[in-house]
Amino acid sequence: MEEPERIAGKKIYQIIKELQESHTIIKLNILGTGYEGLTMVTDIRDIDGIPHFFIDYPKGIGEVIGNKERDARFEFKGKDHIIYFFKSKIRHGRRRDLPIPFPEEIFRIQRRRYFRLEAPVGTKIRFRFKSLEAEAAVVNLSLKGALLFQKRKEISFKLAPGDILKDLLMNISDGESLYTIKIDDANVRWTDTDPERGGMLYGIEFVYMNPKVNKVLKEIIYRIQRRYLQLRTSRNI
């Protein structure tokens, strides 16, 4: 399951210090603006007793930030080749490097126990949360969970980690037939914004599914995987 591991405390300083020493490239998104740039950590020091790290001034960021304080998302690949991300505040600085308050937590995308498959285009899932109903696109899935995406304009209510989804119905095709997979219960493990596509991502874990339905899903995933491999092989011929 693609559930981020939460990192806090002294380890945050260690991670950011490593970013500085290794000159790691960091992807920066200014949330709600569509801005994306690349930067790196140039310094670490306190401002009025609050620990900050400084980043190299990304191109065009001044016009985006203006005089406002903005929410920012930082993402990078660690030396363990795993993706990390965190959020903090950013504001325009007088220098050519920008001070960023240390985040309270950093998330590390854990290696998955179960094979994760990119969902075929058009795969959708409907679900119920309390008395509310909604639909989301399936980005990828495994036998134990899925990554969902909702466009901002399609979000009618917010989900949070720990929320229980009920009566999920996933429509998925193996390239020949369309199937409806019923998942009785699922748990929201994590949520995050998707600045690039303008919406929300939800990592969910399937809590209960009829064993017969689980077997059908396993066969569907196998057929989709085989089809992807056949397409890849034919393109390389």
FENBEL-V598902 format. One record per pair of residues at least 12 apart in sequence whose ideal C-beta (glycine too) atoms are under 10 Angstrom apart, sorted by sequence separation. I is the first residue (numbers start at 1). J is the second residue. If there is no record, write none. Layout:
i->I j->J
i->I j->J
This chain:
i->26 j->38
i->27 j->39
i->41 j->53
i->42 j->54
i->43 j->55
i->73 j->85
i->74 j->86
i->88 j->100
i->89 j->101
i->124 j->136
i->125 j->137
i->136 j->148
i->137 j->149
i->169 j->181
i->170 j->182
i->190 j->202
i->191 j->203
i->25 j->38
i->26 j->39
i->41 j->54
i->42 j->55
i->43 j->56
i->73 j->86
i->74 j->87
i->88 j->101
i->123 j->136
i->124 j->137
i->125 j->138
i->135 j->148
i->136 j->149
i->137 j->150
i->168 j->181
i->169 j->182
i->170 j->183
i->189 j->202
i->190 j->203
i->191 j->204
i->25 j->39
i->26 j->40
i->40 j->54
i->41 j->55
i->42 j->56
i->72 j->86
i->73 j->87
i->74 j->88
i->86 j->100
i->88 j->102
i->89 j->103
i->123 j->137
i->124 j->138
i->134 j->148
i->136 j->150
i->137 j->151
i->168 j->182
i->169 j->183
i->188 j->202
i->189 j->203
i->190 j->204
i->25 j->40
i->26 j->41
i->39 j->54
i->40 j->55
i->41 j->56
i->42 j->57
i->72 j->87
i->73 j->88
i->88 j->103
i->122 j->137
i->123 j->138
i->135 j->150
i->136 j->151
i->167 j->182
i->168 j->183
i->188 j->203
i->189 j->204
i->190 j->205
i->24 j->40
i->39 j->55
i->40 j->56
i->71 j->87
i->72 j->88
i->74 j->90
i->86 j->102
i->87 j->103
i->88 j->104
i->121 j->137
i->122 j->138
i->123 j->139
i->125 j->141
i->134 j->150
i->167 j->183
i->168 j->184
i->186 j->202
i->187 j->203
i->188 j->204
i->189 j->205
i->23 j->40
i->24 j->41
i->39 j->56
i->55 j->72
i->71 j->88
i->72 j->89
i->73 j->90
i->86 j->103
i->87 j->104
i->123 j->140
i->137 j->154
i->148 j->165
i->166 j->183
i->167 j->184
i->168 j->185
i->187 j->204
i->188 j->205
i->22 j->40
i->23 j->41
i->37 j->55
i->38 j->56
i->39 j->57
i->40 j->58
i->70 j->88
i->71 j->89
i->72 j->90
i->85 j->103
i->86 j->104
i->87 j->105
i->119 j->137
i->120 j->138
i->123 j->141
i->136 j->154
i->165 j->183
i->166 j->184
i->167 j->185
i->168 j->186
i->186 j->204
i->187 j->205
i->22 j->41
i->23 j->42
i->37 j->56
i->39 j->58
i->55 j->74
i->70 j->89
i->71 j->90
i->72 j->91
i->86 j->105
i->87 j->106
i->119 j->138
i->135 j->154
i->136 j->155
i->165 j->184
i->166 j->185
i->167 j->186
i->186 j->205
i->187 j->206
i->20 j->40
i->21 j->41
i->37 j->57
i->38 j->58
i->39 j->59
i->69 j->89
i->70 j->90
i->86 j->106
i->87 j->107
i->118 j->138
i->119 j->139
i->134 j->154
i->148 j->168
i->165 j->185
i->166 j->186
i->185 j->205
i->186 j->206
i->187 j->207
i->19 j->40
i->20 j->41
i->37 j->58
i->38 j->59
i->53 j->74
i->69 j->90
i->70 j->91
i->85 j->106
i->86 j->107
i->118 j->139
i->119 j->140
i->125 j->146
i->127 j->148
i->134 j->155
i->164 j->185
i->165 j->186
i->183 j->204
i->185 j->206
i->186 j->207
i->19 j->41
i->20 j->42
i->36 j->58
i->37 j->59
i->39 j->61
i->68 j->90
i->69 j->91
i->70 j->92
i->84 j->106
i->85 j->107
i->86 j->108
i->118 j->140
i->119 j->141
i->134 j->156
i->146 j->168
i->148 j->170
i->164 j->186
i->165 j->187
i->184 j->206
i->185 j->207
i->186 j->208
i->18 j->41
i->20 j->43
i->35 j->58
i->37 j->60
i->68 j->91
i->69 j->92
i->84 j->107
i->85 j->108
i->116 j->139
i->117 j->140
i->118 j->141
i->123 j->146
i->125 j->148
i->133 j->156
i->134 j->157
i->136 j->159
i->163 j->186
i->164 j->187
i->165 j->188
i->183 j->206
i->184 j->207
i->185 j->208
i->186 j->209
i->17 j->41
i->20 j->44
i->37 j->61
i->67 j->91
i->68 j->92
i->83 j->107
i->84 j->108
i->85 j->109
i->116 j->140
i->117 j->141
i->124 j->148
i->132 j->156
i->133 j->157
i->146 j->170
i->163 j->187
i->164 j->188
i->183 j->207
i->184 j->208
i->185 j->209
i->16 j->41
i->19 j->44
i->35 j->60
i->65 j->90
i->66 j->91
i->67 j->92
i->83 j->108
i->84 j->109
i->116 j->141
i->117 j->142
i->132 j->157
i->134 j->159
i->162 j->187
i->163 j->188
i->181 j->206
i->183 j->208
i->184 j->209
i->35 j->61
i->64 j->90
i->65 j->91
i->66 j->92
i->72 j->98
i->74 j->100
i->82 j->108
i->83 j->109
i->115 j->141
i->116 j->142
i->117 j->143
i->161 j->187
i->162 j->188
i->163 j->189
i->183 j->209
i->184 j->210
i->17 j->44
i->28 j->55
i->37 j->64
i->65 j->92
i->82 j->109
i->83 j->110
i->114 j->141
i->115 j->142
i->116 j->143
i->119 j->146
i->130 j->157
i->132 j->159
i->161 j->188
i->162 j->189
i->182 j->209
i->183 j->210
i->16 j->44
i->30 j->58
i->33 j->61
i->35 j->63
i->64 j->92
i->65 j->93
i->72 j->100
i->78 j->106
i->80 j->108
i->82 j->110
i->112 j->140
i->114 j->142
i->115 j->143
i->116 j->144
i->119 j->147
i->129 j->157
i->160 j->188
i->161 j->189
i->162 j->190
i->163 j->191
i->181 j->209
i->182 j->210
i->26 j->55
i->35 j->64
i->61 j->90
i->63 j->92
i->74 j->103
i->82 j->111
i->113 j->142
i->114 j->143
i->115 j->144
i->116 j->145
i->117 j->146
i->118 j->147
i->119 j->148
i->129 j->158
i->136 j->165
i->141 j->170
i->159 j->188
i->161 j->190
i->181 j->210
i->184 j->213
i->26 j->56
i->28 j->58
i->34 j->64
i->35 j->65
i->62 j->92
i->76 j->106
i->78 j->108
i->81 j->111
i->112 j->142
i->114 j->144
i->116 j->146
i->119 j->149
i->129 j->159
i->160 j->190
i->161 j->191
i->183 j->213
i->13 j->44
i->30 j->61
i->33 j->64
i->61 j->92
i->62 j->93
i->72 j->103
i->78 j->109
i->80 j->111
i->113 j->144
i->114 j->145
i->116 j->147
i->134 j->165
i->141 j->172
i->160 j->191
i->182 j->213
i->183 j->214
i->26 j->58
i->33 j->65
i->74 j->106
i->75 j->107
i->77 j->109
i->112 j->144
i->127 j->159
i->136 j->168
i->138 j->170
i->159 j->191
i->181 j->213
i->20 j->53
i->23 j->56
i->28 j->61
i->41 j->74
i->65 j->98
i->112 j->145
i->130 j->163
i->133 j->166
i->138 j->171
i->158 j->191
i->180 j->213
i->181 j->214
i->19 j->53
i->20 j->54
i->30 j->64
i->75 j->109
i->129 j->163
i->130 j->164
i->133 j->167
i->135 j->169
i->136 j->170
i->138 j->172
i->179 j->213
i->182 j->216
i->183 j->217
i->16 j->51
i->20 j->55
i->30 j->65
i->35 j->70
i->39 j->74
i->41 j->76
i->53 j->88
i->55 j->90
i->57 j->92
i->129 j->164
i->130 j->165
i->181 j->216
i->182 j->217
i->16 j->52
i->17 j->53
i->19 j->55
i->40 j->76
i->52 j->88
i->57 j->93
i->62 j->98
i->128 j->164
i->129 j->165
i->130 j->166
i->135 j->171
i->168 j->204
i->170 j->206
i->181 j->217
i->16 j->53
i->33 j->70
i->35 j->72
i->36 j->73
i->39 j->76
i->61 j->98
i->128 j->165
i->129 j->166
i->146 j->183
i->165 j->202
i->179 j->216
i->13 j->51
i->32 j->70
i->33 j->71
i->55 j->93
i->57 j->95
i->127 j->165
i->128 j->166
i->145 j->183
i->148 j->186
i->168 j->206
i->179 j->217
i->12 j->51
i->31 j->70
i->32 j->71
i->33 j->72
i->36 j->75
i->54 j->93
i->57 j->96
i->126 j->165
i->127 j->166
i->128 j->167
i->163 j->202
i->165 j->204
i->181 j->220
i->13 j->53
i->30 j->70
i->31 j->71
i->56 j->96
i->57 j->97
i->58 j->98
i->125 j->165
i->127 j->167
i->128 j->168
i->141 j->181
i->146 j->186
i->148 j->188
i->164 j->204
i->179 j->219
i->12 j->53
i->30 j->71
i->31 j->72
i->54 j->95
i->56 j->97
i->57 j->98
i->126 j->167
i->127 j->168
i->128 j->169
i->145 j->186
i->152 j->193
i->159 j->200
i->161 j->202
i->163 j->204
i->165 j->206
i->166 j->207
i->168 j->209
i->179 j->220
i->29 j->71
i->30 j->72
i->31 j->73
i->54 j->96
i->55 j->97
i->56 j->98
i->126 j->168
i->127 j->169
i->145 j->187
i->152 j->194
i->158 j->200
i->160 j->202
i->161 j->203
i->165 j->207
i->29 j->72
i->30 j->73
i->54 j->97
i->55 j->98
i->125 j->168
i->126 j->169
i->127 j->170
i->147 j->190
i->148 j->191
i->151 j->194
i->159 j->202
i->164 j->207
i->177 j->220
i->28 j->72
i->29 j->73
i->53 j->97
i->54 j->98
i->55 j->99
i->125 j->169
i->126 j->170
i->145 j->189
i->150 j->194
i->155 j->199
i->28 j->73
i->29 j->74
i->53 j->98
i->54 j->99
i->55 j->100
i->124 j->169
i->125 j->170
i->126 j->171
i->149 j->194
i->152 j->197
i->153 j->198
i->154 j->199
i->155 j->200
i->159 j->204
i->172 j->217
i->174 j->219
i->175 j->220
i->27 j->73
i->28 j->74
i->29 j->75
i->52 j->98
i->53 j->99
i->54 j->100
i->124 j->170
i->125 j->171
i->151 j->197
i->152 j->198
i->153 j->199
i->154 j->200
i->174 j->220
i->177 j->223
i->27 j->74
i->28 j->75
i->52 j->99
i->53 j->100
i->123 j->170
i->124 j->171
i->125 j->172
i->150 j->197
i->151 j->198
i->152 j->199
i->170 j->217
i->173 j->220
i->174 j->221
i->176 j->223
i->26 j->74
i->27 j->75
i->28 j->76
i->52 j->100
i->53 j->101
i->123 j->171
i->124 j->172
i->149 j->197
i->151 j->199
i->152 j->200
i->172 j->220
i->174 j->222
i->175 j->223
i->26 j->75
i->27 j->76
i->50 j->99
i->52 j->101
i->53 j->102
i->122 j->171
i->123 j->172
i->150 j->199
i->151 j->200
i->172 j->221
i->174 j->223
i->175 j->224
i->26 j->76
i->27 j->77
i->51 j->101
i->52 j->102
i->53 j->103
i->122 j->172
i->123 j->173
i->149 j->199
i->150 j->200
i->170 j->220
i->173 j->223
i->174 j->224
i->25 j->76
i->26 j->77
i->50 j->101
i->51 j->102
i->119 j->170
i->122 j->173
i->148 j->199
i->149 j->200
i->150 j->201
i->173 j->224
i->174 j->225
i->175 j->226
i->176 j->227
i->24 j->76
i->25 j->77
i->43 j->95
i->47 j->99
i->50 j->102
i->120 j->172
i->121 j->173
i->148 j->200
i->149 j->201
i->150 j->202
i->172 j->224
i->174 j->226
i->175 j->227
i->24 j->77
i->42 j->95
i->119 j->172
i->120 j->173
i->148 j->201
i->149 j->202
i->174 j->227
i->175 j->228
i->22 j->76
i->24 j->78
i->42 j->96
i->43 j->97
i->45 j->99
i->47 j->101
i->119 j->173
i->120 j->174
i->126 j->180
i->147 j->201
i->148 j->202
i->19 j->74
i->24 j->79
i->42 j->97
i->120 j->175
i->139 j->194
i->147 j->202
i->148 j->203
i->175 j->230
i->22 j->78
i->27 j->83
i->29 j->85
i->31 j->87
i->41 j->97
i->42 j->98
i->43 j->99
i->46 j->102
i->122 j->178
i->125 j->181
i->127 j->183
i->146 j->202
i->147 j->203
i->148 j->204
i->175 j->231
i->19 j->76
i->22 j->79
i->40 j->97
i->146 j->203
i->147 j->204
i->16 j->74
i->26 j->84
i->27 j->85
i->29 j->87
i->39 j->97
i->44 j->102
i->123 j->181
i->125 j->183
i->127 j->185
i->139 j->197
i->145 j->203
i->146 j->204
i->19 j->78
i->26 j->85
i->31 j->90
i->39 j->98
i->41 j->100
i->127 j->186
i->129 j->188
i->145 j->204
i->146 j->205
i->18 j->78
i->19 j->79
i->24 j->84
i->30 j->90
i->137 j->197
i->144 j->204
i->145 j->205
i->146 j->206
i->15 j->76
i->18 j->79
i->39 j->100
i->125 j->186
i->127 j->188
i->144 j->205
i->145 j->206
i->28 j->90
i->137 j->199
i->139 j->201
i->144 j->206
i->145 j->207
i->15 j->78
i->136 j->199
i->139 j->202
i->141 j->204
i->142 j->205
i->143 j->206
i->144 j->207
i->136 j->200
i->139 j->203
i->142 j->206
i->19 j->84
i->136 j->201
i->141 j->206
i->144 j->209
i->136 j->202
i->138 j->204
i->143 j->209
i->136 j->204
i->15 j->84
i->16 j->86
i->28 j->98
i->144 j->214
i->15 j->86
i->143 j->214
i->28 j->100
i->143 j->215
i->12 j->86
i->143 j->217
i->127 j->202
i->142 j->217
i->143 j->218
i->141 j->217
i->142 j->218
i->5 j->82
i->7 j->84
i->127 j->204
i->143 j->221
i->4 j->83
i->5 j->84
i->7 j->86
i->125 j->204
i->141 j->220
i->142 j->221
i->4 j->84
i->141 j->221
i->2 j->83
i->4 j->85
i->109 j->190
i->107 j->190
i->141 j->224
i->16 j->100
i->107 j->192
i->16 j->102
i->16 j->103
i->15 j->103
i->13 j->102
i->12 j->102
i->16 j->106
i->12 j->103
i->15 j->106
i->12 j->104
i->12 j->105
i->15 j->108
i->11 j->105
i->12 j->106
i->109 j->203
i->8 j->103
i->9 j->104
i->11 j->106
i->7 j->103
i->8 j->104
i->9 j->105
i->8 j->105
i->6 j->104
i->7 j->105
i->8 j->106
i->6 j->105
i->7 j->106
i->6 j->106
i->7 j->107
i->120 j->220
i->4 j->105
i->5 j->106
i->6 j->107
i->7 j->108
i->123 j->224
i->4 j->106
i->5 j->107
i->6 j->108
i->119 j->221
i->4 j->107
i->5 j->108
i->117 j->220
i->3 j->107
i->4 j->108
i->5 j->109
i->117 j->221
i->120 j->224
i->4 j->109
i->5 j->110
i->87 j->192
i->116 j->221
i->117 j->222
i->119 j->224
i->3 j->109
i->4 j->110
i->87 j->193
i->115 j->221
i->118 j->224
i->2 j->109
i->3 j->110
i->85 j->192
i->114 j->221
i->117 j->224
i->118 j->225
i->120 j->227
i->2 j->110
i->117 j->225
i->120 j->228
i->1 j->110
i->2 j->111
i->3 j->112
i->2 j->112
i->115 j->225
i->118 j->228
i->1 j->112
i->117 j->228
i->1 j->113
i->2 j->114
i->1 j->114
i->2 j->116
i->1 j->116
i->73 j->192
i->32 j->152
i->73 j->193
i->73 j->194
i->71 j->193
i->73 j->195
i->72 j->195
i->2 j->139
i->2 j->140
i->2 j->142
i->1 j->142
i->3 j->145
i->1 j->144
i->2 j->145
i->1 j->145
i->2 j->146
i->1 j->146
i->2 j->147
i->1 j->147
i->4 j->161
i->3 j->161
i->36 j->195
i->35 j->195
i->36 j->196
i->32 j->193
i->34 j->195
i->31 j->193
i->33 j->195
i->34 j->196
i->32 j->195
i->29 j->193
i->31 j->195
i->34 j->198
i->29 j->194
i->30 j->195
i->29 j->195
i->32 j->198
i->28 j->195
i->29 j->196
i->27 j->195
i->3 j->187
i->6 j->190
i->4 j->189
i->1 j->187
i->3 j->189
i->4 j->190
i->2 j->189
i->3 j->190
i->1 j->189
i->2 j->190
i->4 j->192
i->1 j->190
i->2 j->201
i->4 j->203
i->3 j->203
i->2 j->203
i->3 j->204
i->1 j->203
i->2 j->204
i->3 j->205
i->1 j->204
i->2 j->205
i->1 j->205
i->1 j->206
